[in-house]
Amino acid sequence: MGSTPGDIFVHRGIANLYTPGDDSMNAVLMIALINFKVKHIIVAGHSNCVGCQTALRSSMLPPVPETQAIQRYLKPLTQLARAMTTEDGPPSLDLLVEENVAQQVRNLLASQVVQDDWKRRGQYGVTVHGWVYQLENGTIRDLGISQGPPDSKPGKKILPKLF
């Protein structure tokens, strides 16, 4: 990425899931945006994501009570996979990875932390991007769904929810 040590602030989680009640993620966002004035958040999914594979498999089974931590954690992704299922069957893993990235970008854009950053920094606030990293060949694909503060220069806007 052409960066030097300290240029990139990283938070990782299974399947990039973000929910408004995730205090750990919200704390990381606040530190990144307030203390380090981060200008870009990248939601980077990847091919063959085990979290997406697990949610996809679960989506093909009848709903059951989520008794295990991984079931509870992946519940929003399992619900997304179910919503994407058609009469032709469940979505492909690649499509689920992409739509999950788009959903997490939408979730971050709607978050109180990002909204507060936009109010505080105006047009210089954070921009959120959605990428998919292809493990097979090392390439990164920009999904074209980047969005910054409402009063920033016109540019790419978030794709509407497809499912």
Secondary structure, DSSP 8 states (H G I E B T S, - for coil): ----TTS------GGG---TT-HHHHHHHHIIIIIS---EEEEEEETT-HHHHHHHHHHTS------SHHHHHHHHHHHHHHHH-BTTBS--HHHHHHHHHHHHHHHHHHSHHHHHHHHHHGGGS-EEEEEEEETTTTEEEE-S--B--TTS-S---------
